[in-house]
């Protein structure tokens, strides 16, 4: 009896189509060794280490997806789907009611999560002479982030276009791109921030009852809300 093949040959597989990038993939549940890695991540406060560890596990469990390249919100979506099929679809995060300020432990079904994809134009017209094309940040872009938000934003520049030329974002130095954003007018900068503030997020509506007997709901968005 070959114990290695006994456990690996009988793992279930699941089909999934990523809702934003439309990549079709298959995945298996994570294993005990991978679950241990995720549990260790819960003890760190470093967002960078958490996302790097999640990507490592996802790359082991999914076929045909480069999790360094897809948007961060799809990484979160895939992780929640993976967690649902590996441990169970029920999750019990702690929340604070924004109305009564009471603390509650609620129950959510991860099979009901959705990805709120809005039809947002990735090409911003800053004025009649400049067009800026952006992309949503990947895990790699978040890993490269520091306290200056423009460091993250500059990682997401696809191209800058004027009436005379169109230049790929990778052709500019990081310093030049940060300068570009730092010296925008507030009106144009708001357009850039609005693009990122409205990017898709994994979300689910959770219901609970407060001590005053009122049935309330709260929209959980992103991994931080799900695993608080």
C-alpha positions in Angstrom: 0.0 0.0 0.0 1.4 3.4 -1.1 0.3 5.9 1.6 1.3 8.9 -0.5 -0.9 8.0 -3.4 -3.6 6.8 -1.1 -4.2 10.3 0.2 -3.4 12.4 -2.9 -5.2 10.3 -5.5 -8.5 10.6 -3.7 -8.6 14.3 -3.1 -11.8 16.0 -4.4 -11.5 18.7 -7.0 -13.8 21.7 -7.7 -14.4 23.8 -10.8 -14.3 27.6 -10.5 -14.5 30.5 -12.9 -12.9 33.7 -11.5 -15.6 36.4 -11.8 -13.4 39.2 -12.9 -10.6 37.8 -15.0 -12.8 34.9 -16.3 -10.1 32.3 -15.8 -11.5 28.8 -15.6 -9.7 26.7 -13.0 -9.8 23.6 -10.8 -8.8 23.4 -7.2 -8.4 20.9 -4.4 -8.9 21.4 -0.6 -5.8 22.6 1.3 -4.0 19.9 3.3 -3.1 19.8 7.0 0.4 21.0 6.3 -1.0 24.0 4.4 -3.6 24.6 7.1 -0.8 24.8 9.7 0.9 27.5 7.6 -2.3 29.5 7.5 -2.8 29.2 11.3 0.8 30.5 11.8 -0.1 33.5 9.7 -3.0 34.4 12.0 -0.4 35.1 14.7 1.3 37.8 12.6 0.2 41.4 12.2 2.1 41.8 8.9 -0.3 42.2 6.0 2.5 41.4 3.6 3.3 38.1 5.3 -0.4 37.1 5.4 -1.0 37.8 1.7 2.3 36.1 0.7 1.4 33.0 2.7 -2.1 32.9 1.3 -0.7 33.1 -2.3 1.7 30.3 -1.6 -1.2 28.1 -0.5 -3.4 29.1 -3.4 -0.7 28.4 -5.9 -0.4 24.9 -4.4 -4.2 24.2 -4.6 -5.3 25.8 -7.8 -4.4 24.9 -11.4 -3.6 27.4 -14.1 -3.8 30.6 -12.1 -0.9 32.9 -11.3 -2.0 34.5 -8.1 0.9 37.0 -8.3 -0.8 38.5 -11.4 -4.5 38.6 -10.8 -6.2 41.5 -8.8 -6.1 41.3 -5.0 -9.8 41.0 -4.7 -9.8 37.8 -6.8 -7.1 36.4 -4.5 -9.4 37.0 -1.6 -12.3 35.5 -3.4 -10.4 32.3 -4.3 -9.1 32.0 -0.7 -12.6 32.1 0.7 -13.8 29.5 -1.8 -10.9 27.3 -0.9 -11.5 27.7 2.8 -15.2 26.8 2.3 -14.3 23.5 0.6 -11.4 22.7 2.9 -12.7 23.4 6.4 -16.4 24.1 5.9 -18.7 26.8 4.5 -19.6 28.3 7.9 -17.4 31.1 9.4 -18.0 32.9 12.7 -16.4 36.4 12.6 -16.7 38.9 15.5 -18.3 42.2 14.6 -19.2 45.4 16.5 -22.7 46.7 15.7 -22.2 50.2 14.3 -25.5 51.3 15.9 -25.5 49.9 19.4 -21.7 49.3 19.6 -22.4 45.8 21.0 -20.0 42.9 20.1 -21.5 39.9 18.4 -20.2 36.6 17.0 -22.2 36.0 13.8 -22.4 33.1 11.3 -21.9 33.5 7.6 -22.0 31.0 4.8 -19.0 31.3 2.5 -20.8 29.7 -0.3 -22.9 32.9 -0.5 -20.1 35.3 -0.9 -20.1 37.5 -4.0 -17.7 39.8 -5.8 -19.1 43.2 -6.2 -17.9 44.0 -9.7 -18.8 47.5 -10.9 -18.4 48.7 -14.4 -15.6 51.3 -13.8 -13.6 52.7 -16.6 -9.9 52.0 -16.1 -8.9 54.9 -18.4 -9.2 58.3 -16.7 -9.3 61.5 -18.6 -7.4 64.0 -16.4 -7.9 66.9 -18.8 -8.2 67.3 -22.6 -4.5 66.4 -23.1 -3.8 63.6 -20.6 -5.3 60.1 -20.3 -4.2 57.7 -17.5 -4.9 54.0 -17.8 -4.8 52.1 -14.5 -5.1 48.5 -13.3 -6.3 47.0 -10.0 -3.5 46.2 -7.6 -2.2 42.6 -7.3 -0.7 41.0 -4.2 2.7 42.0 -5.5 1.6 45.7 -5.6 0.4 45.5 -2.0 3.7 43.9 -0.9 5.5 46.8 -2.5 3.3 49.4 -0.6 4.7 51.7 2.0 3.1 54.6 3.9 3.0 56.7 0.7 -0.2 55.8 -1.1 1.3 57.0 -4.3 3.8 54.2 -4.1 1.0 51.8 -4.5 -0.8 53.8 -7.1 2.3 54.1 -9.2 2.5 50.3 -9.4 -0.9 50.3 -11.1 -0.1 52.6 -14.0 -0.6 50.8 -17.3 0.0 53.8 -19.6 -0.1 57.6 -19.8 -1.3 59.1 -23.0 -1.2 62.6 -24.5 -2.2 63.9 -27.9 1.3 63.1 -29.2 2.2 59.8 -27.6 1.2 56.9 -25.4 3.9 55.6 -23.0 3.7 52.3 -21.0 3.8 52.8 -17.2 6.8 50.5 -16.9 8.8 53.0 -18.9 8.7 55.5 -16.1 10.8 55.3 -12.9 8.9 55.0 -9.6 10.2 58.4 -8.5 8.8 60.0 -11.7 5.4 58.4 -11.2 5.2 59.4 -7.6 6.1 63.0 -8.6 3.3 62.8 -11.3 0.7 62.0 -8.7 2.0 64.4 -6.0 1.7 67.3 -8.5 -1.8 66.6 -9.8 -4.6 69.0 -9.0 -6.9 67.7 -6.2 -9.7 67.3 -8.8 -7.7 64.9 -10.9 -6.2 63.1 -7.9 -9.8 62.4 -6.7 -10.5 60.6 -9.9 -7.5 58.4 -9.3 -8.5 57.7 -5.7 -12.1 57.0 -6.7 -10.9 54.3 -9.1 -9.2 52.4 -6.2 -11.9 53.2 -3.6 -14.5 51.6 -5.8 -12.7 48.5 -6.9 -14.5 45.2 -6.5 -14.5 43.5 -3.0 -15.6 40.2 -1.8 -18.7 40.8 0.3 -21.6 39.1 2.1 -24.5 40.5 4.1 -24.6 39.2 7.6 -27.6 39.3 9.9 -27.8 39.5 13.7 -30.1 40.6 16.5 -29.1 43.2 19.1 -30.2 43.2 22.7 -33.0 45.7 21.9 -34.6 43.0 19.8 -33.9 44.6 16.5 -32.8 42.5 13.6 -29.9 44.2 11.9 -27.5 43.5 9.1 -23.9 44.4 8.3 -22.0 44.1 5.0 -18.7 42.2 5.4 -16.1 43.3 2.9 -12.6 41.8 2.4 -10.6 39.3 4.3 -10.2 41.6 7.3 -13.9 41.6 8.0 -14.3 37.9 7.5 -11.5 36.9 9.8 -11.8 39.6 12.5 
